Amino acid sequence: MNLAAWAERNGVARVSAWATTQRVVVDKVVTEVGAALGGHRRRFLTLLGDPAVT
């Protein structure tokens, strides 16, 4: 099993389930795997730059 598959099954499912119990609407799920040291998270940076994301 690779890290991306593990994160998809465990992390995303757990956070999505929590959001549902808190009545938080999840419009889009974005996942990225890797070290956070370089600041090169393309998908995350796209979300930060999107004025529609609150």
N, C-alpha and C positions, 0 to 999 in steps of 0.2 A: 504494500500500500504506500502510495506516495503522500507527501505532506499536503498537497492541494486537495486530494481526495479526503483525507482525514479532516481537514479544516471544513470542507463542504459538509460532511456528514455530522460532525460534532459541533463546531462553532456556529455555523449558520443556522442549523436547526434549533439549537438551544436559544440563541438570541431571537430568532423569529418566534419561537414559542413564548418567550418572555414578553415580547412586544404585543402579541395577541392577548395575553392575560392582562396587560396594562392598557388595552384598547388603543394602542398606537398603530396607526395605519402605516404599513410598509409598502411603499410604491415600487421600490427597486432594491435589489440586493446586489452589492458589488463585493467581490472577493479578490484579494491579492495575497500571494504568499512570497515571503522573502524578508531579508534583513531590512530594518527601518533606518539604517544608518546613513544611507546615501541620499534620502529625500527624493527618490525617483519613482514614486508611486503614481504612475500615469492615471489610473482609474480614480484613485483618491483625490489627486490634484484636480482632476476634471470636476469632481463633485464640489470641491471647495470653491472652484471658480464659477459654479452655476448659481446665478442669483435666485433661481426657482427652488433651490434646496434650502430647507429651513431646519 
